[in-house]
Each structure stands twice: as structure tokens, then as C-alpha cells.
């Protein structure tokens, strides 16, 4: 199991350089508050959409919400920023992330969760604007706002997590997990057809051509591999520039800085 955890990015001790909870630009407390603010915004967006749909004859849309990959990934963003914000806040206050005290299975889950947050929103944005968007702008302002929030700003949040924290490139073993999650969603989409009688996305309807469905499924498979590769490259480049070129290896918490200074003093006295 130790080898598997290592391949998943779970070291012992976990995240010794506190890369999940530090930023090369923002102090830990500010990073925590930004993440928590993003979580609050995402939750508010979700429930405002629920409220709007319920008050404008669209209650069925809310009942069907969890059948759509867009909505599932947006919930994921909301919960990711909540937990990452709490982890970062605990690090800022104590010098040790709450995440570091978790058992290895949950640490591995968080690492994979992070990888999903920096890849799936970008996939959603690409698929929506290239395949699902009809080309005519939304006549209702609220619909324009909700679609921009869920199909554009979602990628902005993903880019924040790609560019601002000190995280390492995601392990290659995370890619099969992303593919399995997409496969599970495909199963959910057809369970939705069987239980509720509608296709979440028209390109999944075999009535329009089975070859067309297969083509879209494999296209999305290729797309997630490409997105993963691009994200990996962006994070590697950010690490290279911030760590090696600019010398900005991450802003530590006050307690972590004091511990580092104490260790340096102890080394100097030897």
C-alpha cells in the first residue's frame, strides 16, 4: 500500500513542504480566505439557481440537477474550496495542516479531488461552448449569468488552483481515476434515461446514431487526457518559474517560519 500511496502523491509525512496549503504569492491566511470566499460564492450560486428555478416554474430542473456533469463538478468546486480553505486556515494558525492529520486514504482522496478540480471544470467549459452552446446569446439575463458562472467562471477557479498555490504537477496515476469518474458519470446518464426518461446531453442519445455516441465518448476521453496534459504542463512551468527563476518557494505560516528559524539557529550553534 505504501507504494500505491506514493504513486498517488501521498508521502510520509504527507505534504512535507505544505504545498497544498501555501502559495508563492499569497500569505496562508489570505489564501485560506480567498478559497473560503470562492466556496461561499459557489454555494450561493447553486442555491440562487435553485431558488430561481423554483420560483419561475423550473422546479423540475432542480430535481434533475444531479444528473448533469456540469452541476456535479460545480458542487465539487464548492466543497473543494470549503475543505481546502479550512486546511489552509488550520495551517495558517498552527503551522500544520488539518489535512496532514488525516488517514492516508483520505489524503489520497484529497489529492485526486484536487486533480479533478483543476481538470473537470476546463473539460466542462470546452464541451459546453464547443458542443452544447447553440450560438444565440441567452435572452434572459439570469440564464446568461448562471451559464457564465457554471461554464466559464468554473474554469477561472480551476486556473486559480493551477497558478496560485505551490502544488506539484498531479501524479500520472490520477489520470485513470479521472477516466473512471467519467465512465461512472456515463453510467449515471443512462440510469437517468432508464429512470427519468431523458438524456442529460443530446450527444448521448443513440437514436441519433450509435456511431455518433461512440465518437463523442471517445472524443471526451481524448479531451480529458489532453486537459490533464496541459494542466500538468502549466503546473510544472509555474513551479519552474516561481521556484527556480523567481526564488518564490511559498509563503509559510508564521509558526512554520519560526520553526525554520529555530532549526537554522540550532544548526548554526553546532
Residue pairs with C-beta under 8 A, 6 or more apart in sequence:
1 104
2 12
5 11
5 12
5 104
5 107
5 108
7 171
7 173
8 108
8 111
8 112
8 171
8 173
8 174
9 108
9 111
9 168
9 170
9 171
9 174
10 104
10 107
10 108
10 111
13 100
14 99
14 100
14 102
14 104
14 107
15 21
15 97
15 99
15 100
15 107
17 166
17 250
18 91
18 97
18 166
18 250
18 252
18 253
18 256
19 165
19 166
19 167
19 168
19 250
20 84
20 87
20 88
20 97
20 99
20 110
20 114
20 165
20 167
21 28
21 31
21 32
21 84
21 87
21 88
21 91
21 92
21 97
21 99
21 165
22 28
22 31
22 88
22 91
22 165
22 166
22 250
22 251
22 252
23 31
23 164
23 165
23 166
23 250
23 251
24 164
24 166
24 238
24 242
24 243
24 246
24 248
24 249
24 250
24 251
25 164
25 248
25 251
26 34
26 164
26 251
27 92
27 251
28 88
28 89
28 91
28 92
28 251
28 252
28 253
29 89
29 92
31 88
31 92
31 164
31 165
32 85
32 86
32 88
32 89
32 91
32 92
33 85
33 89
34 85
34 160
35 81
35 84
35 85
35 88
36 81
36 82
36 85
36 86
36 89
38 77
38 81
38 85
38 157
38 160
39 78
39 79
39 80
39 81
39 82
39 85
42 74
42 77
42 78
42 81
42 157
43 78
43 82
45 74
45 146
45 149
45 150
46 71
46 74
46 75
46 78
49 62
49 146
50 62
50 65
52 58
52 142
52 146
53 59
53 61
53 62
54 62
64 192
64 196
64 198
64 200
65 71
66 72
67 188
67 189
67 192
67 196
67 200
68 200
69 120
69 124
69 185
69 200
69 201
70 124
70 128
70 150
70 151
71 150
72 185
73 116
73 120
73 121
73 124
73 154
74 150
74 154
76 113
76 116
76 117
76 120
77 117
77 121
77 154
77 157
77 158
80 113
80 114
80 117
81 157
83 110
84 114
86 98
87 97
87 98
87 99
88 97
90 96
90 97
90 98
91 97
91 98
91 253
91 256
92 253
93 253
93 255
94 253
94 255
95 253
95 254
95 255
95 256
95 259
99 107
99 110
100 107
102 110
111 170
111 171
111 174
112 174
112 177
114 161
114 167
114 170
115 170
115 171
115 174
115 177
115 178
115 228
116 177
116 178
116 181
117 157
117 158
117 161
118 158
118 161
118 162
118 170
118 231
118 235
119 158
119 178
119 224
119 227
119 228
119 231
120 158
120 178
120 181
121 154
121 155
121 157
121 158
122 155
122 158
122 227
122 231
123 220
123 223
123 224
123 227
124 150
124 151
124 154
124 155
125 151
125 152
125 154
125 155
126 223
126 227
127 220
127 223
128 147
128 151
129 151
129 152
131 203
131 216
132 201
133 151
137 144
138 144
138 147
161 167
162 231
162 234
162 235
162 238
163 234
163 238
166 239
166 242
166 249
166 250
167 235
168 235
168 239
169 232
169 233
169 235
169 236
169 239
170 228
170 231
170 232
170 235
174 228
175 224
175 225
175 228
178 224
178 228
179 221
179 224
182 220
182 221
182 224
186 204
186 217
189 199
189 200
189 201
189 204
190 204
192 198
192 199
192 200
193 199
199 205
202 208
203 212
203 213
203 216
204 213
204 216
205 213
206 213
242 248
242 249
243 249
252 260
